[in-house]
Every structure is written in structure tokens, then in C-alpha cells.
Amino acid sequence: MRKQIFVGIVSCVLVACGHGVHNHDHDHDHEHDDHSHAAEANEGHSEDEPDGIVVFHNEMAERFGVKVDSIVVSPMTESIRCSAVIERAAGSEGVVSAPVAGIVNYRANIGQRLGAGTVVASINASAVTGGDSNKAAKAVLDAAEAEVNRLKPLYDEKLVTAAEYQAAVSALGQARAAYSPAAAAGQAVAPIGGTVTALLAADGAYVEAGTPLASIAADSHLTLSARTSADNYSRLRNVSDVRLLTADGRSLLLSSVGGKSGGVTASNGYASISFTFNNDGTFAPGSTVEAWLLTSVSEPAIAVPLTAVTEQQGEHFVYKEVLPEHYLKIPVRIGPSDGEHVRILSGVEAGDRIVTSGVITVRLAESSGAIPSGHNHSH
């Protein structure tokens, strides 16, 4: 696939530059055209132009997403690059329990997402020897309610003693405590919304009341724990935002995490910081990600997007626009990055126009030989 992209780009560049290449047979037949091309080339030629120029027409740049921006001095946030581990936040796991003894029949599977209160399993208490104990409790409850209803008017007319009436009320309270509406329904429900991570009993097995049936995990809230050198302990207290690099290469900014921080700790030569954040489904618990801890401290700097910098044999370069449609590869020395921009220590200055997007296209055009290096013009 990479070879096909390379050939396609080179072919397009050759087409774009084709009318700047002279055909000698054609020149012999059309001498007038030869003079015209020579005059056209001389018109744009400059002996002071540096070697290594890459010519890339505006229409080609637009087609391949090549964009150029001017460098400006702007505040760059101080950052700490490190690795981080993502885990489920406290309170994001729940257990589904059997409301009554009986035979369990699951209505959910592992990996299924459920809302809070969703039925995970049903319990058939009547299918076991001894019958449904909750039905017996319901019968006692009904009898206790009937007794209180019978004694209440008699007590109001002082036909029964207060002790008799209070004994009936106490029996009703005990009956209500023994009876469980949930058990009567025989339904075990999810205590929180989330994903079923495990079924803890065999389908069709006998379980006692209170037996764990399933575990539910919510991924909407996660905890990120980042660890760095203990030398950064004091800087961690100034962390305000975090930029994470996702598995598919996207950069995601978590804002205002300072107030959600679980504290900064130090041990065994390392300093750590942790905080919770809302997960939109991008991150999976248990994963390790690359992180940039962004502090509230910033200072003016010359910085460019990471997409503007290309690396070749351990050295870093950018493509600078020296003339309209003319680009020159410039070596640069880079400094710290915040995960989106990188500081430039030398090589370019404020006001320089560099390629910030589509750098790989310009690099391929340069290395393909489709555009000769040095004093090259296409019109």
C-alpha cells in the first residue's frame, strides 16, 4: 500500500512538473518553443537559490493536504512526559446477588451492557424441596396485617389492651422484615449500569439467598495513575491538564484534572499522581498510555506542531517555504513536547513559514527524484 501511495504521488508530481521538462526531439522540430521555454525558466531563475529545493505547486499541495503556517512566538505549557495506567474508578464495580434460595436462570451474558435495575437472573424458589420460603413469609405478613387491622378499631374503643395491640404491631414489623418483594419476584437485578464481566454461578444451579451471581463493571468513570521521576514531585502539584495519546494515534486532552486529583505521592524514587475522569468509550480499563502532564506554568517559545517535524537518521527537519511553491529541508534542534507541539531550539525563527501538514508528501517528492534538487523551477 505504501508503495502504491508513493508511486501515485510521484506520478502526480511528474504530471504537475512535466511541462517544465524540455523534450529535445520536440525542440529540434519547434525551435520557437525552445526559445520560449528557455525565456520562461530564466525569468524565475535565481543563482542565489540554495540547493535541495523542492517545488510543489499549490494545486498539488491542496490535493495532498500540504499546509503551510507561519511560526509565531507563543506561550508553551511546561509538561512532564510519562506513562500512565488506566483502571476502573472506585465504586465502579457491583455484584448481583440472589434475592432468595432457588434455581438460577440467567438472562444476561458476559460482555453485555446493562442499565441499573436490569434483570440479570431469575430465581425459581418453588423448584426446590421445601418450597418457597418467601411465600411462607408472605403468608405470615398477610396474617399479621389482618390481625393489626382487626385490633385497631377495638383498641380505639378501649376494648383491647394497649399491650395486645402493640404485640400485634410488633409482629407485623417482624413479618415485613422477613418478607422480601424482590425475593417474591425472584429477580436479581444489576445494582449499577455497566458491563457484565463474570457469571459467578452455573446456569440452572441451586443457590442460597445472598449468593453472588454476577459482577458488573462500569467504564464511564476511570482512574488514571501516572508515575515519573521523584525529581518532578513539586511540579506535579501544578498539573492542570493531561494530554493522552490514544491507541489509534489521536491526541485527547483531559481538562481541569487538578481539582479531581487523588493526590501526589512519592516512593522508591518515583512520584505519582492520580485522578478520575469521564470515559467516552475511548479507553479500556487496564491499558497503559503515553501521557503528557501539563502544568499551569508556561513561557514564550517557538513551537511547531509535531506533524511538522520529520526524523531522518536520528536528526530532525522541517520544510521551510523559501519562495511560493518552493520548500527547503531545514535541520532543527528540538526541545520538550506537550504531546501536540514541540519546542524548536534552533533552525527556524519567528516569521518563517513551514509545512505543518502533509510533510510526508513533500518528503516523498524530495526523495523520489521526480523533482531534481537545486535550481529547479516548474511553471
NORLINPE-V301956 format. One record per run of one state. SS is the DSSP state (H for helix, E for strand, - for the rest). FROM is the first residue (numbers start at 0). LEN is the number of residues. Records with the same first field share a line. If there is no record, write none. Layout:
# NORLINPE-V301956
SS=FROM-LEN ; FROM-LEN
This chain:
# NORLINPE-V301956
-=0-1 ; 20-3 ; 29-1 ; 44-8 ; 55-2 ; 63-3 ; 70-2 ; 88-4 ; 97-4 ; 106-6 ; 114-4 ; 127-5 ; 156-5 ; 178-2 ; 185-1 ; 189-4 ; 199-6 ; 207-4 ; 217-3 ; 236-2 ; 245-5 ; 254-3 ; 267-2 ; 278-9 ; 308-1 ; 312-2 ; 323-2 ; 337-3 ; 346-6 ; 357-1 ; 368-11
H=1-19 ; 23-6 ; 30-14 ; 57-6 ; 124-3 ; 132-24 ; 161-17 ; 180-5 ; 229-7 ; 257-3 ; 305-3 ; 358-10
E=52-3 ; 66-4 ; 72-16 ; 92-5 ; 101-5 ; 112-2 ; 118-6 ; 186-3 ; 193-6 ; 205-2 ; 211-6 ; 220-9 ; 238-7 ; 250-4 ; 260-7 ; 269-9 ; 287-18 ; 309-3 ; 314-9 ; 325-12 ; 340-6 ; 352-5
